[in-house]
Amino acid sequence: MRIKKLDIFIAKQFGLLFVGTFFICQFVLMMQFLWRYIDELIGKGLSVEVMAQFFWYMGLMLVPQALPLAILLSSLITFGNLGESSELTAIKAAGISLMQAFRSLIIITVLVMVSSFYFQNNIGPSSNMKLAQLLISMKQKSPELEIPEGIFYDGIPNCNLYVQKKDLKTGKLYGIMIYRMTNSYEDAAIILADSGMLQSTAEKKHLVLSLYSGEWFENMQSSELANSAAVPYRRETFISKKIVLDFDNDFSLTDASSLSNNAKAKSLAKIRHDIDSINQSYDSIGRMYLADARIRYYHQPFMSKQDSLQAVKKAAATKVNIDSLFEKMPAERRLSVVNYASSDVQQAMNDLDFKSMITNVGDRLIRDHKIEAINKFTLALSCLIFFFIGAPLGAIIRKGGLGFPVIISVLVFITFFILDNTGYRMSRSGIWAIWFGKGLATAVLGPLAVFVTYKATNDSTVFNIDMYKEFIFKLLGIRLKRHIFGKEVIINDPAYTEDAVKLKHINEDIEAYNKEHRLKKWPNFINVFFKYQPDHEIERISNELEAVIEDLSNTKNKYILHNINQYPVLSPKAHTRPFERKWLNILAALIVPLGTVLYLRMWSFRLRLYRDLKVVTQVSNDIIMRTKEM
């Protein structure tokens, strides 16, 4: 475990890239977060100090998210550069394995992972709390920009404001309805206007509401005349009118007590403590609801388990025919009983819906806290997972710079983000278990990290495009055409006579094979999948033909070169059976859709082979004739 020069060299390469990529990732995440809350910042008249606090706390909150992405990108670029400059090849040639080259960076990544957890547990919660306070305070500042469409807005003291439509460019409001109230009933007023504008005064202490084309209805009844039959009121029609509303528009930080349920603003110890408190609080609410239900719906006080069993047995032993009692009642009485029962049931349902809403809030709070507790570990662990994805991929791809590595990093991070966000939402809503939802991204990317690390350490070809291209061509039955060109320097001339004899024997073997197997007819399903006999004849013919083609490629005769380019590339096994192993063929036959598809595919290959063999016979005859002329 001695520190070697190679460890220092790789650590320096990684360190410089890590610092640079961290700030790049941090900037990208901050811009994404800023774009999300841009409406709360524009046009609010916020001071430079408030904006600086916003960016500072936002940056601190996003540090744990930027660390895994920075590790992924920097490790990928580091080993991509080493592979592209052949330094990685030199390292392996010196007898140093890839895992030994990773050694220094693994230690650095573990330290970053521990730092990430410490940051999330100690610095992140306070930053998240401060940022949440700032965002709420920003929303409360300049309410003229926050008034929604189609619902009543009560953010202005002693005033409920309804706006039918709002023009975001001009700030003009249309279809205005205002309910203006104070502590005294005398000042109650309803104001209707076709349009209007809401603006702040210069000292930021009042709001000026400019109204156009409307009516004002105001109650003028004094408290002494509250019991009088005559109710005086004032009605006013106006073309334009201005109303001054008291509102302190200066920026002030919201009280943090309103954010006490924010799980992201708590450390791990605080989360555990608050989970116990929330459980205890909502358990007491549940017991209270249970006792209320016993009294209200079953007319029973709180009983022990034994008393409850005895009450159930006693009720079962008492035989009362409800239907007969109901039939004996008069028609009016029966209607009254049904209406009473329906009303009672509806009231009980509304009561239970309200109680379930309260308990659901408690369940969601508990899930939020548990999710955040697990998230502190999974986000820190993702640093190590991303390293074992990025470093091996860099060693395999061997492409440095910011081009290809950035594309790979973005794809991996998007996959992680989608899985993690999906798991978070499903866990938060209670559809998935919390451990499953928050462990989904780790469970998917963990095996991927193990796979690429294994492939990199064993020098396996994972990103060999030709290999995948050949596999797809085989799967779809696509084949390449021959492109044999004349050679400028020929050492040994072709053995034309021997090649002609070999081609004649190949034609005879092809004719015999066609007679025996009847390639144009449907193959026997049972023989193909259950009673397959080995058939390597076409494989032998193909090998012999390729040997003749290789020898004839040394010719200077243009006609023979043209002829050998006409030979098709034979598929020696595709027409015999779907798989090499017998049990796979039997399994494929039992799965009806799969067996049918494979059977039809194999029959199409038999027809193609029949046509290919005809071409081979024809081309071979042409070459035999030309060799005789030579």
C-alpha positions in Angstrom: 0.0 0.0 0.0 3.0 2.3 -0.5 2.2 5.5 -2.4 3.9 5.2 -5.8 4.6 7.7 -8.5 1.9 6.2 -10.7 -0.7 6.8 -8.0 0.4 10.4 -7.6 0.4 10.9 -11.4 -3.1 9.5 -11.9 -4.4 11.4 -8.8 -3.0 14.7 -10.2 -4.7 14.0 -13.6 -8.0 13.2 -11.8 -7.8 16.1 -9.3 -7.5 18.8 -11.8 -10.3 17.4 -13.9 -12.5 16.8 -10.9 -12.2 20.5 -9.7 -13.1 21.7 -13.2 -15.9 19.4 -13.9 -17.3 20.0 -10.4 -17.7 23.7 -11.0 -19.2 23.0 -14.5 -21.7 20.5 -13.0 -22.5 22.9 -10.1 -23.1 25.7 -12.6 -25.5 23.5 -14.8 -27.5 22.4 -11.7 -27.7 25.9 -10.4 -29.0 27.2 -13.8 -31.6 24.4 -13.9 -32.7 25.3 -10.3 -32.7 29.0 -11.1 -34.9 28.5 -14.2 -37.4 26.6 -12.0 -37.8 29.6 -9.6 -37.2 32.5 -12.1 -40.7 33.8 -11.6 -40.1 34.4 -7.9 -37.0 36.6 -8.7 -37.9 38.7 -11.6 -39.6 42.1 -10.9 -39.5 41.8 -7.1 -37.0 44.5 -6.5 -34.8 42.2 -4.4 -31.6 43.7 -3.1 -28.1 42.4 -4.1 -27.7 41.0 -0.6 -30.8 38.9 -0.8 -29.9 37.6 -4.3 -26.4 36.8 -3.0 -27.9 34.8 -0.1 -30.2 33.0 -2.6 -27.3 31.9 -4.9 -25.1 31.0 -1.9 -27.6 28.7 -0.2 -28.7 27.3 -3.6 -25.1 26.4 -4.4 -24.6 24.7 -1.0 -27.8 22.7 -1.4 -26.7 21.4 -4.8 -23.2 20.4 -3.9 -24.1 16.7 -3.0 -25.8 16.4 -6.4 -22.9 17.8 -8.3 -20.3 15.5 -6.7 -21.4 12.2 -8.3 -21.7 13.8 -11.7 -18.3 15.4 -11.4 -16.7 12.1 -10.3 -18.3 10.3 -13.3 -17.2 12.9 -15.8 -13.7 13.4 -14.4 -12.9 9.7 -14.1 -14.1 9.0 -17.6 -12.0 11.8 -19.1 -8.9 10.8 -17.0 -8.8 7.2 -18.2 -10.0 8.2 -21.6 -7.0 10.5 -22.0 -4.6 7.8 -20.6 -6.0 5.3 -23.1 -6.0 7.7 -26.1 -2.3 8.6 -25.4 -1.4 4.9 -25.0 -0.3 5.5 -21.4 -2.8 3.0 -20.2 -1.3 0.4 -22.5 2.2 1.1 -21.1 0.8 0.8 -17.6 -0.6 -2.7 -18.4 2.6 -3.7 -20.2 4.5 -2.9 -17.0 2.5 -5.6 -15.2 0.2 -3.2 -13.4 -3.5 -4.2 -13.4 -6.3 -1.8 -14.0 -7.5 -2.1 -10.4 -4.0 -1.1 -9.2 -4.3 1.9 -11.4 -7.6 2.7 -9.8 -6.2 2.4 -6.3 -5.4 6.1 -5.6 -8.7 7.3 -7.1 -10.7 4.8 -5.1 -9.3 6.3 -1.9 -10.1 9.8 -3.2 -13.7 8.7 -4.2 -14.3 7.2 -0.8 -13.2 10.4 0.9 -15.5 12.4 -1.4 -18.3 10.0 -0.5 -17.8 10.5 3.2 -17.6 14.2 2.7 -20.8 14.1 0.7 -22.6 12.4 3.6 -21.2 14.8 6.1 -22.2 17.7 3.9 -25.8 16.4 3.6 -26.1 15.7 7.3 -24.6 18.9 8.7 -24.4 21.7 6.2 -27.1 20.8 3.7 -30.0 20.9 6.1 -29.4 24.5 7.3 -28.8 25.6 3.7 -32.1 24.0 2.6 -33.9 25.7 5.5 -32.5 29.1 4.6 -33.3 28.7 0.9 -36.9 27.6 1.7 -37.3 30.7 3.9 -36.0 32.9 1.1 -38.3 31.4 -1.5 -41.4 31.8 0.7 -40.4 35.4 1.5 -39.9 36.1 -2.2 -43.3 34.8 -3.0 -44.8 37.1 -0.3 -43.1 40.2 -1.7 -44.8 42.2 -4.5 -48.1 40.2 -4.4 -49.3 41.9 -7.6 -47.2 39.3 -9.5 -48.5 36.4 -7.4 -52.3 36.8 -7.9 -53.6 33.7 -9.5 -56.4 33.4 -12.1 -59.8 31.9 -11.3 -59.5 31.6 -7.5 -59.7 34.0 -4.5 -56.3 35.4 -3.3 -56.1 36.3 0.4 -52.5 37.4 0.6 -53.5 41.1 1.1 -54.7 41.8 4.6 -58.5 42.4 5.1 -59.1 41.7 1.4 -60.1 38.8 -0.8 -59.3 39.4 -4.4 -60.7 37.4 -7.4 -59.2 37.9 -10.9 -60.8 36.2 -13.9 -57.8 36.8 -16.3 -54.4 38.3 -16.0 -52.1 39.8 -18.6 -48.5 38.7 -17.7 -46.9 41.3 -20.0 -48.7 44.4 -18.9 -49.7 43.3 -15.4 -53.3 44.3 -16.1 -56.1 42.4 -14.3 -59.5 41.6 -15.9 -62.9 40.5 -14.3 -62.1 41.8 -10.8 -64.2 41.0 -7.7 -63.1 42.2 -4.3 -64.5 41.4 -0.8 -63.1 44.0 1.5 -63.5 43.3 5.2 -62.2 44.7 8.5 -62.9 43.8 12.1 -66.1 45.9 11.9 -69.1 44.8 10.0 -69.8 48.4 9.0 -67.0 48.5 6.5 -68.0 45.4 4.5 -67.8 46.1 0.8 -68.1 44.2 -2.5 -66.3 45.8 -5.5 -66.7 44.7 -9.1 -64.6 46.1 -11.9 -64.0 45.2 -15.6 -60.2 45.7 -15.3 -57.6 47.1 -13.0 -53.9 47.4 -12.0 -52.2 46.6 -8.7 -49.0 48.4 -8.0 -46.7 49.2 -5.0 -46.1 52.7 -3.7 -42.6 54.1 -3.7 -42.1 53.5 0.0 -43.2 49.9 -0.3 -45.7 50.3 2.5 -49.0 50.3 0.6 -50.6 48.9 -2.5 -52.5 51.1 -5.0 -55.4 49.3 -6.7 -56.5 51.2 -9.9 -60.0 50.0 -11.0 -61.9 50.8 -14.2 -65.6 50.5 -15.2 -67.1 49.0 -12.1 -69.5 49.2 -9.1 -69.0 49.5 -5.4 -71.5 48.0 -2.9 -70.8 48.9 0.7 -72.8 48.1 3.9 -73.4 51.3 5.9 -75.1 49.7 8.9 -73.7 50.8 12.3 -73.4 48.4 15.2 -76.3 50.3 17.0 -78.7 49.6 14.1 -77.8 46.0 13.8 -81.4 44.9 14.7 -83.1 47.5 12.6 -85.3 46.4 9.7 -83.9 49.1 7.4 -80.3 48.2 6.3 -78.6 51.3 4.8 -76.0 50.7 2.2 -74.1 52.6 -0.5 -73.9 51.8 -4.2 -71.5 53.6 -6.5 -70.8 53.3 -10.2 -67.4 54.5 -11.3 -65.4 54.8 -14.5 -62.0 54.8 -12.7 -61.2 54.6 -9.0 -58.0 54.1 -6.9 -58.0 52.2 -3.6 -55.0 52.3 -1.2 -54.4 49.1 0.7 -52.0 48.7 3.7 -49.3 46.2 2.8 -45.7 46.1 4.0 -43.9 45.3 0.7 -40.3 45.3 2.2 -38.5 42.0 2.1 -38.5 40.2 5.4 -37.4 36.7 6.1 -40.2 34.2 7.0 -40.3 32.6 10.4 -38.6 29.2 10.2 -41.2 27.6 12.5 -43.5 27.3 9.5 -41.0 25.0 7.8 -40.6 22.6 10.7 -42.0 19.7 8.7 -39.4 20.1 5.9 -37.5 16.8 6.1 -34.7 18.0 3.7 -33.8 20.7 6.3 -33.0 18.1 9.0 -30.0 16.0 10.0 -30.2 12.2 10.4 -30.4 12.4 14.2 -33.1 15.1 13.9 -35.1 13.0 11.4 -35.0 10.0 13.7 -36.2 12.1 16.6 -39.0 13.7 14.6 -40.2 10.4 13.2 -40.7 9.2 16.7 -42.5 12.4 17.6 -44.7 12.3 14.5 -45.5 8.6 15.2 -46.4 9.3 18.8 -48.5 12.4 17.8 -50.5 10.6 15.1 -50.9 7.4 17.1 -52.6 9.5 19.8 -54.8 11.0 17.1 -55.6 7.6 15.8 -56.5 6.3 19.3 -58.7 9.4 19.7 -60.5 8.7 16.4 -61.0 5.1 17.3 -62.6 6.0 20.6 -64.8 8.5 18.9 -65.8 5.9 16.3 -66.7 3.4 19.0 -69.0 6.0 20.8 -70.4 7.6 17.7 -71.0 4.6 15.4 -71.2 1.6 17.8 -72.5 3.5 20.9 -69.7 1.8 23.0 -67.2 3.4 25.3 -63.6 2.4 25.1 -63.4 -1.4 25.9 -60.6 -3.9 26.4 -60.2 -6.7 23.9 -62.0 -9.2 26.2 -65.0 -6.8 26.7 -65.2 -6.2 23.0 -65.4 -10.0 22.3 -68.1 -10.4 24.9 -70.1 -7.5 23.4 -69.9 -9.0 19.9 -71.0 -12.4 21.2 -73.9 -10.8 23.1 -75.0 -8.9 20.0 -74.9 -12.0 17.8 -77.0 -14.0 20.4 -79.7 -11.3 20.3 -82.0 -12.0 17.3 -83.7 -8.9 16.0 -85.4 -9.0 12.6 -84.8 -5.5 11.2 -86.8 -6.1 8.0 -90.0 -7.1 9.9 -89.7 -4.0 12.2 -89.3 -1.8 9.1 -92.3 -3.3 7.3 -94.6 -2.7 10.3 -93.8 1.1 10.3 -96.2 3.5 8.5 -95.1 4.8 5.1 -94.2 8.3 6.4 -92.3 6.8 9.3 -90.3 4.5 6.9 -89.4 7.5 4.6 -88.3 9.4 7.7 -86.1 6.5 8.9 -84.5 6.1 5.4 -83.8 9.8 5.1 -82.3 9.9 8.6 -80.1 6.8 8.0 -79.0 8.3 4.6 -78.1 11.6 6.3 -76.3 9.8 9.1 -74.3 7.7 6.7 -73.4 10.7 4.6 -72.3 12.6 7.7 -70.2 9.7 8.8 -68.5 9.4 5.4 -67.7 13.1 5.4 -66.3 12.8 8.9 -64.2 9.8 8.0 -62.9 11.5 4.8 -61.8 14.4 6.9 -60.1 12.2 9.4 -58.4 10.1 6.7 -57.1 13.4 5.2 -55.5 14.2 8.5 -54.0 10.8 9.0 -52.7 10.8 5.4 -50.9 14.0 6.1 -49.1 12.2 9.0 -48.3 9.2 6.8 -46.8 11.4 4.2 -44.7 13.3 6.7 -43.3 10.1 8.0 -42.6 8.9 4.5 -40.9 12.2 3.6 -38.6 11.8 6.6 -37.7 8.2 5.9 -37.0 9.0 2.3 -34.7 11.8 3.2 -32.9 9.6 5.7 -32.2 6.9 3.0 -31.4 9.6 0.4 -28.4 10.8 2.5 -26.9 7.3 2.1 -27.8 6.6 -1.5 -26.6 10.0 -2.8 -23.3 9.5 -1.1 -23.0 5.9 -2.3 -23.7 7.1 -5.9 -20.2 8.8 -5.8 -18.6 5.4 -5.6 -20.9 3.8 -8.1 -20.4 6.6 -10.7 -16.6 6.2 -10.3 -16.8 2.5 -11.1 -18.9 3.3 -14.1 -16.8 6.3 -15.4 -13.2 5.0 -14.9 -13.8 1.5 -16.5 -15.7 3.1 -19.4 -12.8 5.5 -20.0 -10.4 2.6 -20.1 -12.6 0.8 -22.5 -13.6 3.7 -24.8 -10.1 5.4 -24.7 -11.5 8.7 -25.9 -10.4 11.8 -23.9 -11.6 15.4 -24.1 -15.1 16.7 -23.5 -16.8 15.2 -26.5 -17.7 11.6 -26.1 -17.2 11.5 -22.3 -19.8 14.2 -21.8 -22.3 12.3 -23.9 -21.8 9.1 -21.9 -21.9 11.0 -18.6 -25.1 12.8 -19.5 -26.8 9.5 -20.5 -25.7 7.8 -17.3 -26.8 10.7 -15.1 -30.2 11.0 -16.9 -30.8 7.3 -16.3 -29.9 7.8 -12.6 -32.1 10.9 -12.3 -35.1 9.2 -14.0 -34.8 6.1 -11.8 -34.2 8.1 -8.6 -37.0 10.6 -9.3 -39.5 7.9 -10.2 -38.6 5.9 -7.1 -38.9 9.1 -4.9 -42.4 10.0 -6.3 -43.7 6.4 -6.0 -42.4 6.1 -2.5 -43.7 9.5 -1.4 -47.2 8.6 -2.7 -47.1 5.3 -0.8 -47.4 3.2 -4.0 -43.9 1.6 -3.5 -42.1 0.6 -0.4 -39.6 3.4 0.6 -36.6 1.0 0.5 -37.5 -0.1 -3.0 -38.2 3.3 -4.4 -35.0 4.9 -3.1 -32.9 1.9 -3.8 -34.1 1.5 -7.4 -31.3 3.7 -9.0 -28.6 2.1 -6.9 -29.9 -1.4 -7.7 -29.8 -0.7 -11.4 -26.5 1.2 -11.7 -24.7 -1.0 -9.2 -24.7 -4.1 -11.4 -23.8 -1.9 -14.3 -20.7 -0.6 -12.5 -19.7 -4.2 -11.6 -20.2 -5.3 -15.3 -18.1 -2.5 -16.9 -15.4 -2.9 -14.3 -15.2 -6.6 -15.0 -15.1 -6.0 -18.7 -12.4 -3.4 -18.3 -10.2 -5.5 -16.1 -10.4 -8.4 -18.5 -9.9 -6.3 -21.6 -13.3 -7.4 -23.0 -14.7 -5.7 -26.1 -17.8 -4.0 -24.9 -18.0 -1.2 -27.4 -16.7 -3.0 -30.4 -19.1 -1.6 -33.1 -18.2 -4.2 -35.6 -19.1 -7.0 -33.2 -22.6 -5.5 -32.6 -23.0 -4.8 -36.3 -22.2 -8.4 -37.1 -24.6 -9.7 -34.5 -27.5 -7.5 -35.8 -26.7 -8.5 -39.4 -26.9 -12.2 -38.3 -30.1 -11.6 -36.4 -31.8 -9.9 -39.4 -30.3 -12.2 -42.0 -28.4 -9.3 -43.6 -25.0 -10.2 -45.2 -22.2 -8.2 -46.8 -21.2 -8.5 -50.4 -17.7 -9.6 -51.5 -15.3 -6.9 -52.5 -12.1 -8.6 -53.7 -9.8 -6.3 -55.7 -6.8 -7.2 -57.8 -3.4 -7.2 -56.0 -0.5 -5.1 -57.3 2.1 -7.6 -56.0 1.4 -11.3 -56.3 4.0 -13.8 -54.9 2.3 -17.1 -55.8 -0.1 -17.5 -58.7 -3.3 -19.4 -58.2 -3.4 -23.2 -58.8 -6.1 -23.0 -61.5 -6.2 -26.7 -62.3 -6.5 -27.8 -58.7 -9.1 -25.0 -58.0 -11.2 -26.1 -60.9 -11.2 -29.7 -59.6 -12.2 -28.5 -56.2 -15.0 -26.4 -57.6 -16.2 -29.4 -59.6 -16.3 -31.5 -56.4 -18.1 -28.7 -54.6 -20.8 -28.6 -57.3 -21.3 -32.3 -57.0 -21.6 -32.1 -53.2 -24.2 -29.2 -53.6 -26.3 -31.3 -56.0 -26.2 -34.3 -53.6 -27.2 -32.1 -50.7 -30.1 -30.6 -52.6 -31.5 -34.0 -53.5 -31.2 -35.3 -49.9 -32.6 -32.3 -48.0 -35.0 -30.7 -50.5 -34.4 -27.2 -49.4 -37.5 -25.8 -51.2 -39.9 -27.8 -49.1 -41.1 -27.2 -45.5 -38.8 -28.7 -42.9 -40.2 -31.3 -40.5 -41.1 -29.5 -37.3 -40.5 -32.5 -35.1 -37.1 -33.3 -36.6 -36.0 -29.6 -36.3 -36.9 -29.1 -32.6 -37.0 -32.5 -31.0 -35.1 -35.0 -33.2 -32.4 -33.0 -34.7 -29.5 -34.8 -36.4 -26.2 -32.9 -36.8 -25.7 -31.3 -40.2 -22.3 -29.8 -41.0 -22.2 -30.4 -44.7 -22.9 -26.8 -45.7 -20.3 -25.6 -43.2 -17.7 -27.9 -44.9 -18.7 -26.8 -48.4 -18.5 -23.1 -47.3 -15.0 -23.6 -45.9 -13.7 -25.3 -49.0 -15.3 -22.7 -51.2 -13.6 -19.9 -49.1 -10.3 -21.6 -49.5 -10.7 -21.7 -53.3 -11.8 -18.0 -53.4 -8.7 -17.1 -51.3 -6.4 -18.8 -53.8 -8.1 -17.3 -56.8 -7.9 -13.8 -55.3 -4.2 -13.9 -56.4 -5.2 -13.9 -60.0 -4.5 -11.1 -62.5 -7.4 -12.2 -64.7 -10.2 -9.6 -64.4 -12.9 -12.0 -65.5 -12.0 -14.4 -62.7 -11.9 -11.6 -60.2 -15.4 -10.5 -61.3 -16.6 -14.1 -61.0 -15.4 -14.7 -57.5 -17.0 -11.5 -56.4 -20.3 -13.0 -57.5 -20.1 -15.8 -54.9 -22.6 -15.2 -52.0 -21.5 -15.4 -48.4 -23.2 -18.6 -47.1 -24.9 -19.0 -43.8 -23.8 -22.5 -42.8 -26.0 -23.1 -39.7 -29.1 -20.9 -39.9 -31.1 -23.3 -42.0 -30.6 -26.3 -39.7 -32.1 -25.4 -36.3 -32.6 -22.3 -34.2 -30.1 -23.1 -31.4 -27.0 -25.2 -30.8 -28.3 -26.8 -27.6 -31.1 -29.4 -27.8 -32.9 -28.2 -24.6 -33.2 -24.6 -26.0 -34.8 -25.9 -29.2 -37.3 -27.9 -27.2 -38.1 -24.9 -25.0 -38.5 -22.7 -28.0 -40.9 -25.2 -29.6 -43.1 -25.3 -26.4 -43.4 -21.5 -26.4 -45.9 -21.3 -29.3 -45.3 -17.8 -30.7 -41.5 -18.0 -30.3 -41.3 -21.5 -31.9 -43.5 -20.4 -34.8 -41.3 -17.3 -35.5 -38.1 -19.3 -35.3 -39.5 -22.1 -37.6 -40.5 -19.5 -40.3 -37.2 -17.8 -40.0 -35.3 -21.1 -40.4 -37.5 -22.0 -43.5 -36.7 -18.6 -45.1 -33.0 -19.3 -44.6 -33.5 -22.7 -46.3 -35.0 -20.9 -49.3 -32.1 -18.4 -49.4 -29.6 -21.2 -49.1 -31.3 -22.9 -52.1 -30.9 -19.8 -54.2 -27.3 -19.3 -53.0 -26.2 -22.8 -53.9 -27.6 -22.3 -57.4 -25.5 -19.1 -57.8 -22.5 -21.0 -56.4 -22.9 -23.8 -59.0 -23.3 -21.3 -61.8 -20.4 -19.2 -60.9 -18.2 -22.3 -60.3 -19.0 -23.6 -63.8 -18.1 -20.2 -65.3 -14.7 -20.2 -63.5 -14.1 -23.9 -64.6 -14.7 -22.9 -68.2 -12.3 -19.9 -67.9 -9.6 -22.0 -66.4 -9.8 -24.4 -69.3 -9.4 -21.6 -71.7 -6.3 -20.4 -69.9 
